[in-house]
Amino acid sequence: MYWADDFAQQIIKSGKHQPYWADDMKTPSGRIHVGSLRGIISHDLIYKALLDAGKSATLSYVIENQDPMDGLPIYLDKKKYQQYMGQPLWSIPSPKSGYKSYADYFAQDFIEIVNALGAKPKIIYGLDLYRSGKMNQGIKQVLDAASKIRQLYKKISGSAKPADWYPLQVICPKCGKIGTTKVTGWDGEKVSFKCLPALVKWAQGCGHEGKISPFNGNGKVPWKIEWALKWQAVGITIEGAGKDHMTEGGSHDIASAICRQVINYPVPFHFSHEFLLIGGRKMSSSRGLGSSAREMYNLLPPAILRFLLVRPRYNRAIDFDPGSYTIPDLFDTYDHCAVEFYRYGRKSDLGRIFELSQVKKPPPKKTFYPRFREVAQYLQMPKVNLTQHFETEKGKSLTITEKKILAERVHYAEIWLRDHAPKEEVFSVSQTLSQAVAELNQKQKDYLLKVAQLLAKDWSKPEEFQQALYDASKSLDLPAQKAFTAIYIVLLGKTHGPKAAWLLLDQDRKAMIQRLKKVAGGKKFDVLAETRALRKELSRLNPNFDSVKALREVRKEI
């Protein structure tokens, strides 16, 4: 059983955690990194599993816009934003016009991506929870129990809070900062506070002090306590978190203790999910380190990005490196899961993974998915009609849906080839010959002569030409790998490449036949002489070809 379905069954059978309300939270301190997608998508999976089990459920996402700016992302103008350090994120100007605030700008970008991945949570802003009065009850409860909470911190996390510590910070009415204030007293209606110049290293307080009501948005409680108060204010019954919050003595242990011993609210169903890493590195929004969710969204189709998050169990780390063959491998695995879905449906865990990876409902009928690797290869052959090629592979015409899938994969293959593909996967027929042609043995040269003879024939179907190339290698008792390596060395200057038949047919046949024959002729091959002849032919075909520059490059190689 898929893990989210298992969790849904546990929640239902427990008879607790009702009404079913799943939630995740995030502080928009900068471009929200891709790792934050793991939290909201994990909760979306449990939410959808509850719906599939016939239950009514709610999914929400709390934007923590009341938090102070405590770090400057490296992409922000330091001179412009340094002055706002310590202020609530909702009070800081947006880096771009058209947004209410700094927090709104970064939150909206992330919400747009979350929605595009098929999750539609109810968006709740932390500031609204405070200003609406929904947090007032919890604020009073924790201020009244300040002494008890100090004891809980000591017992659970070993953190010793001073006797004058209170679980609240207020917004200084003079300078507007919240990260620099310290509450020094509570009389049941108002708190006494000071805005201290040296309370934190990242912001400077103004020195103002006074009394103020802690309610209706004038202040906020520390995160570990605030977490519990927001569960109560919203009515959250299901919420997990990253493993950094779920360690022994960590944030969740404190929040759970606040629920049980201070506000008398049931601890939500919870779980610890692993991180999403980029090249083995955890990311930070406030420092601007790592790939943003937007960058990843631009790199992969929505369903594939969602699949990246859905495929592993919640407690297994995802380490994604867009370089090498990670992206083609991801597409291959997705396509395999599609086969499982159309064959077995939800009975197969892989089929269920495919179903839950869809941004919308999956196509009702079995769908043909052109292999991403092949799309990337054939994109580099201008004469290949991709629609016709994949219709031949499928055995019949592509449906409208399949044509859209192909167009989408073409778009993302172009991005992969441009930005992330290994150099071995990016190819073009070289205008000069590699020194490696001198290393070809006689059997390989004999094979190239046969290839030239075959290329001179009329081939309407590349598949038949490809088979003929295989047969030619067999007739010479030459291993296919060595045979095709010879073709790739002559055409690309590499030891491997795309399917040779399509590659050869995509070129000017006369020029290719001439090149193959010349390489095949003679036991000692004069690379420079061949290059001179080739540049002459290329100059004839393309008057703009810079033959002098090309020859200079060849001499460097020889």
C-alpha atoms as one frame of an Amber mdcrd trajectory, in Angstrom:
protein
   0.000   0.000   0.000   1.267   3.462  -0.870   2.372   5.330   2.261  -0.200
   8.156   2.004  -3.037   5.627   1.714  -1.618   3.807   4.735  -1.553   7.058
   6.728  -5.123   7.842   5.666  -6.268   4.433   6.917  -4.420   4.918  10.223
  -6.049   8.320  10.693  -9.532   6.999   9.909  -9.215   3.882  12.084  -7.923
   5.891  15.040 -11.240   7.714  15.331  -9.228  10.815  16.219  -7.990  13.804
  14.238 -11.445  14.915  13.129 -12.431  16.903  11.214  -9.630  15.905   8.839
  -7.573  19.051   8.309  -4.062  18.679   6.872  -1.686  21.629   6.905   1.828
  22.795   6.175   3.533  26.122   6.947   6.343  28.225   5.491   8.061  31.564
   6.141   8.498  33.518   2.849  11.898  34.937   3.806  13.094  34.884   0.196
  12.736  32.750  -2.916  11.218  29.639  -1.449  13.514  26.724  -2.206  12.421
  23.557  -3.929  12.822  21.538  -0.733   9.730  23.265   0.654   7.658  21.528
  -2.008   8.198  18.241  -0.207   6.182  19.374   2.795   3.116  20.701   1.001
   3.015  17.846  -1.533   3.330  15.249   1.260   0.311  16.781   2.986  -1.522
  17.021  -0.333  -0.988  13.270  -0.805  -2.538  12.462   2.583  -5.390  14.866
   1.834  -6.065  13.193  -1.528  -5.804   9.729   0.047  -8.500  10.735   2.549
 -10.706  11.989  -0.287 -10.152   8.738  -2.207 -11.198   6.875   0.945 -14.522
   8.698   0.773 -13.831  11.176   3.559 -14.301  14.925   3.668 -11.024  16.755
   4.281  -9.346  20.159   4.092  -5.821  21.115   3.035  -4.309  24.432   4.083
  -0.999  26.230   3.821  -0.032  28.864   6.376   2.219  31.658   5.116   4.237
  32.883   8.103   4.351  36.525   7.011   4.453  37.832  10.583   8.008  36.531
  11.117  10.874  39.066  11.208  13.442  39.441   8.467  16.476  37.847  10.095
  18.665  37.271   7.053  19.344  38.954   3.716  19.220  36.695   0.640  22.310
  37.179  -1.497  20.264  38.356  -4.500  18.757  41.373  -2.675  20.172  44.905
  -2.656  21.840  45.024   0.756  21.799  48.822   0.926  18.063  48.918   0.259
  16.978  46.098   2.564  19.424  46.303   5.473  17.216  48.951   7.095  14.292
  46.509   7.287  16.113  43.812   9.228  14.025  42.881  12.257  10.711  44.071
  10.816   7.825  41.657  10.130   7.955  40.379   6.555   4.481  41.749   5.830
   5.715  45.305   6.535   8.694  45.233   4.145   8.373  46.583   0.563   8.215
  44.067  -2.265  11.273  43.719  -4.523   8.836  44.102  -7.425   5.867  46.396
  -7.887   2.366  44.941  -7.877   2.649  43.062  -4.576   1.483  44.081  -1.108
   4.774  43.295   0.581   8.048  41.400   0.553   6.267  38.382   2.016   3.453
  38.559  -0.519   5.879  38.696  -3.447   7.751  35.519  -2.521   4.670  33.709
  -1.210   2.660  34.286  -4.389   5.444  32.880  -6.555   5.547  29.704  -4.476
   1.756  29.355  -4.284   1.568  29.588  -8.077   3.963  26.649  -8.382   2.166
  24.623  -5.709  -1.103  25.097  -7.612   0.570  24.170 -10.901   1.659  20.887
  -9.292  -1.955  19.998  -8.592  -2.156  21.032  -4.928  -4.833  23.620  -4.139
  -4.496  24.370  -0.423  -6.492  27.000   1.384  -4.003  29.842   1.892  -3.896
  31.296   5.400  -1.663  34.229   6.307  -0.167  34.261   9.780  -0.771  37.998
  10.115  -4.484  37.448   9.489  -4.613  34.836  12.253  -3.127  37.345  14.676
  -5.094  40.413  13.563  -8.409  38.560  13.422  -8.087  37.655  17.081  -7.926
  33.905  16.424  -4.572  33.754  18.208  -5.683  35.836  21.205  -6.825  32.898
  23.325  -3.549  31.074  22.805  -1.482  34.209  23.468  -3.201  34.723  26.817
  -2.812  31.067  27.710   0.952  31.028  27.107   1.579  34.382  28.806  -0.319
  33.175  31.851   1.745  29.980  31.817   5.123  31.646  31.157   6.729  30.076
  34.219   5.482  26.613  33.284   6.694  27.028  29.692  10.166  27.981  30.924
  10.197  24.690  32.816   9.040  22.776  29.727  11.878  24.234  27.651  14.391
  23.187  30.301  12.954  19.687  30.619  12.437  18.957  26.903  15.274  20.728
  25.112  17.653  21.657  27.914  17.222  25.339  27.078  17.370  27.500  30.211
  15.141  30.557  29.846  15.770  33.442  32.307  13.165  34.207  34.959  12.083
  37.374  33.117  11.549  35.585  29.772   8.065  35.649  28.271   6.878  33.712
  25.190   6.106  36.802  23.100   7.676  39.569  21.059   5.757  42.716  20.147
   6.091  45.105  17.244   7.823  48.238  18.482   5.362  51.101  17.872   8.285
  53.471  17.273  10.617  51.640  14.835   8.283  48.885  13.593  10.666  46.045
  14.443   9.634  42.814  16.120  12.915  40.907  16.143  14.527  43.371  18.574
  11.881  43.544  21.305  11.828  41.775  24.642   8.724  41.414  26.792   9.570
  42.028  30.448   6.189  41.746  32.134   2.517  40.778  31.778  -0.335  42.159
  33.875  -3.167  40.194  32.296  -4.054  42.934  29.797  -0.812  44.456  28.543
   2.823  43.478  28.324   5.803  45.627  29.240   8.537  45.622  26.605  11.860
  47.085  25.539  13.237  47.470  21.997  16.867  46.579  22.608  19.707  47.820
  20.358  21.811  44.665  20.877  19.263  41.886  21.422  20.273  40.166  18.153
  23.250  40.478  15.818  21.210  40.888  12.633  19.101  43.917  13.632  19.360
  46.963  15.881  16.518  48.091  18.147  15.672  51.727  18.775  15.717  51.675
  22.593  12.022  52.460  22.998  10.138  50.874  25.889   6.559  50.882  27.095
   3.362  48.871  27.493   1.117  47.442  24.783  -1.674  44.922  24.308  -0.271
  41.615  23.004  -3.444  40.877  21.055  -4.846  41.451  17.551  -1.547  41.477
  15.690   0.588  43.571  18.042   2.978  40.701  18.662   3.863  37.084  17.950
   4.914  34.091  20.017   8.125  32.089  19.355   7.850  29.498  16.598   7.922
  26.351  18.722   5.014  27.652  20.795   3.311  29.393  17.888   3.083  26.088
  16.038   0.752  24.701  18.706  -1.270  27.914  18.895  -1.858  27.854  15.146
  -3.027  24.242  15.284  -5.602  25.446  17.786  -6.535  28.664  15.930  -7.035
  26.952  12.560  -8.303  23.563  13.744  -5.442  21.565  12.247  -5.554  17.826
  12.941  -2.853  16.517  10.567   0.591  18.065  10.199   4.025  16.573   9.736
   7.322  18.388   9.277  10.891  18.002   8.100  13.081  15.788  10.240  14.947
  18.810  11.630  11.767  19.838  13.470  10.952  16.306  14.605  14.156  15.448
  16.457  14.036  14.585  20.153  13.790  17.797  22.155  13.073  19.769  18.992
  10.292  22.028  17.750   7.594  19.364  17.599   8.287  18.076  21.093   7.911
  21.610  22.485   4.731  22.264  20.459   3.246  18.944  21.571   3.961  19.748
  25.221   2.274  23.146  24.807  -0.774  21.349  23.393  -0.993  18.845  26.235
   0.029  20.944  29.211  -0.906  24.533  28.366  -3.692  24.966  25.794  -5.372
  21.544  26.082  -5.484  20.895  22.316  -4.984  17.388  20.835  -1.654  16.939
  19.084  -2.295  16.500  15.336  -1.414  13.279  13.517   2.215  13.815  12.618
   5.104  12.320  10.690   8.692  13.236   9.900   9.536  13.682   6.224  13.009
  13.718   4.755  14.619  16.552   2.809  14.785  17.225  -0.896  18.436  17.926
  -1.644  20.033  19.383  -4.747  23.336  17.683  -5.392  23.460  16.541  -1.761
  22.944  20.018  -0.304  20.093  21.324   1.846  18.826  24.754   0.824  17.958
  27.988   2.618  15.375  30.597   1.579  16.600  33.335   3.921  20.186  33.090
   2.659  19.215  32.551  -0.963  21.184  29.311  -1.236  20.135  26.412  -3.446
  17.592  25.982  -6.202  14.350  27.859  -5.819  11.049  26.129  -6.482  10.694
  28.363  -9.550  14.014  27.198 -10.993  13.023  23.561 -10.593   9.564  24.251
 -11.997  11.187  25.708 -15.119  13.360  22.615 -15.474  10.730  19.846 -15.351
   7.113  19.446 -16.500   4.648  19.767 -13.587   3.731  16.064 -13.582   7.397
  15.004 -13.618   8.310  17.411 -10.815   5.366  16.143  -8.783   6.441  12.566
  -9.594   9.906  13.342  -8.200   8.204  14.178  -4.891   5.565  11.426  -4.953
   7.715   8.436  -5.933   9.833   7.884  -2.771   8.458   7.182   0.683   8.050
  10.260   2.845  10.976   9.184   5.070  13.502   8.752   2.256  15.663  11.669
   1.175  15.446  12.869  -2.408  18.819  13.891  -3.813  18.276  15.448  -7.218
  21.170  16.482  -9.431  19.967  17.915 -12.758  23.296  17.120 -14.370  24.278
  13.776 -15.864  21.385  11.421 -16.706  19.145  12.139 -13.725  16.430  13.831
 -15.769  16.196  11.210 -18.559  16.176   8.492 -15.885  13.334  10.276 -14.087
  11.261  10.361 -17.281  11.959   6.657 -17.878  10.751   5.743 -14.393   7.642
   7.873 -14.821   6.858   6.133 -18.121   7.281   2.732 -16.452   4.828   3.737
 -13.730   2.388   4.807 -16.453   2.530   1.306 -17.934   1.799  -0.137 -14.483
  -1.136   2.220 -13.995  -2.819   1.352 -17.284  -2.216  -2.346 -16.663  -3.090
  -2.711 -12.973  -4.497   0.629 -11.771  -4.245   1.324  -8.033  -3.552  -2.335
  -7.290   0.051  -1.606  -8.195   2.010   0.768  -5.949   3.753   2.071  -9.063
   0.389   2.628 -10.694  -0.814   4.506  -7.614   2.343   6.624  -7.688   1.606
   7.522 -11.307  -1.998   8.398 -10.458  -0.983  10.627  -7.546   1.664  12.305
  -9.704  -0.927  13.728 -12.061  -1.683  17.423 -11.899  -5.151  16.589 -13.201
  -6.816  13.230 -13.660  -4.715  10.805 -15.757  -5.858  10.113 -19.332  -8.604
   7.445 -19.189  -7.017   5.326 -21.915  -3.535   3.908 -22.253  -1.282   6.703
 -23.446   1.907   6.568 -25.494   4.812   8.452 -23.938   7.718   9.193 -26.315
  10.944   8.352 -24.542  12.653  11.534 -23.350  16.117  10.289 -24.334  15.002
   9.705 -27.904  13.278  13.071 -28.077  16.543  14.726 -27.022  18.511  12.776
 -29.622  16.186  13.343 -32.551  15.851  17.019 -31.713  19.447  17.319 -32.855
  18.564  15.904 -36.280  16.675  18.640 -38.158  15.451  16.325 -40.914  13.707
  13.962 -38.493   9.976  14.631 -38.187   9.371  13.822 -34.541   5.637  13.258
 -34.889   6.111  10.850 -37.783   8.966   9.079 -36.015   7.001   8.411 -32.847
   3.873   7.482 -34.788   5.986   4.829 -36.492   7.252   3.687 -33.103   3.722
   3.585 -31.677   2.309   1.873 -34.755  -0.494   4.371 -35.333  -1.269   8.077
 -35.191  -0.662  10.023 -32.010  -3.754  11.276 -30.217  -4.216  14.957 -29.384
  -3.101  14.218 -25.811  -0.014  12.350 -27.030   0.932  15.199 -29.367   0.741
  17.582 -26.405   2.961  15.255 -24.380   5.462  15.137 -27.244   5.481  18.934
 -27.567   6.027  19.253 -23.828   8.934  16.807 -23.887  10.479  18.621 -26.832
  10.427  21.837 -24.785  12.064  20.279 -21.731  14.539  18.272 -23.805  15.741
  21.540 -25.330  16.322  22.900 -21.825  18.153  19.740 -20.762  20.397  19.747
 -23.818  21.181  23.425 -23.381  21.822  23.503 -19.644  22.354  20.080 -18.086
  23.044  17.255 -20.534  26.480  15.586 -20.420  28.598  16.730 -23.338  28.446
  13.215 -24.758  24.716  13.669 -25.364  25.042  16.940 -27.251  26.217  16.276
 -30.763  26.555  17.681 -34.241  28.374  16.299 -37.248  31.899  17.655 -36.989
  33.236  19.698 -39.863  36.672  18.247 -39.221  37.817  14.729 -38.525  39.001
  13.536 -35.165  42.453  12.048 -34.709  40.630   8.931 -33.532  39.980   7.918
 -37.156  43.646   6.941 -37.360  42.992   4.295 -34.690  40.294   2.466 -36.668
  41.290  -1.089 -37.583  40.922  -2.632 -41.013  37.634  -4.393 -40.225  36.135
  -1.103 -39.108  37.325   0.538 -42.336  35.833  -2.294 -44.367  32.607  -1.769
 -42.476  32.614   1.966 -43.246  32.913   1.139 -46.941  29.821  -1.074 -46.652
  28.023   1.741 -44.814  28.843   4.114 -47.676  27.436   1.607 -50.158  24.268
   1.153 -48.099  23.837   4.908 -47.685  23.789   5.299 -51.457  20.540   3.313
 -51.594  17.067   4.783 -51.239  15.828   4.272 -47.677  12.263   5.326 -46.966
  12.279   3.700 -43.523  15.213   4.456 -41.193  14.381   1.317 -39.200  15.230
  -0.843 -42.213  18.483   1.048 -42.755  19.386   0.532 -39.079  18.849  -3.208
 -39.455  20.982  -3.216 -42.594  23.796  -1.566 -40.645  23.605  -4.339 -38.043
  23.580  -7.012 -40.734  26.640  -5.464 -42.382  28.623  -5.730 -39.147  27.619
  -9.380 -38.786  28.746 -10.153 -42.335  32.218  -8.906 -41.423  32.216 -10.694
 -38.062  32.646  -7.276 -36.473  30.977  -6.678 -33.067  28.137  -4.187 -33.406
  29.647  -1.919 -30.762  32.903  -1.551 -32.693  31.006  -1.138 -35.945  28.843
   1.719 -34.737  31.758   3.276 -32.871  33.474   3.636 -36.242  30.459   5.533
 -37.619  30.329   7.850 -34.628  34.058   8.586 -34.741  33.848   9.544 -38.403
  30.735  11.684 -38.047  30.842  13.046 -34.502  34.382  12.553 -33.283  32.908
  10.552 -30.366  32.696   6.871 -29.542  28.916   6.821 -29.227  25.860   8.718
 -30.395  22.212   8.405 -31.437  20.837   5.692 -33.685  23.212   5.646 -36.618
  20.622   5.242 -39.375  18.734   8.397 -38.427  21.994  10.281 -37.943  23.314
   9.327 -41.375  20.057  10.015 -43.190  19.846  13.437 -41.575  23.064  14.564
 -43.317  23.955  15.481 -46.877  24.296  11.984 -48.339  26.830  12.813 -51.003
  29.190  14.439 -48.499  28.753  11.593 -46.007  29.378   8.889 -48.608  32.518
  10.687 -49.723  33.742  11.007 -46.142  33.071   7.347 -45.323  34.849   6.129
 -48.461  37.900   8.278 -47.877  38.241   7.127 -44.266  37.799   3.527 -45.400
  40.458   3.815 -48.096  44.132   3.173 -47.333  45.756   1.742 -44.257  47.262
   5.068 -43.244  44.814   7.897 -43.185  45.901  11.503 -43.696  43.585  13.475
 -41.423  44.835  16.840 -42.645  44.361  15.903 -46.296  40.828  14.706 -45.590
  40.103  17.913 -43.739  41.249  20.027 -46.685  38.975  18.075 -49.002  36.098
  18.256 -46.574  36.392  21.992 -46.013  36.393  22.485 -49.764  33.149  20.510
 -50.035  31.614  22.344 -47.070  32.599  25.692 -48.564  30.811  24.688 -51.743
  27.672  23.729 -49.816  27.871  26.768 -47.525  29.610  29.883 -48.940  29.694
  31.409 -45.422  31.762  28.528 -44.020  35.038  29.857 -42.549  37.454  27.261
 -43.880  40.586  29.040 -42.638  39.307  29.095 -39.078  38.239  25.455 -39.333
  41.652  24.371 -40.628  43.356  26.277 -37.824  41.265  24.344 -35.298  42.157
  21.039 -36.962  45.875  21.798 -36.803  45.487  22.304 -33.062  44.065  18.809
 -32.801  46.751  17.119 -34.908
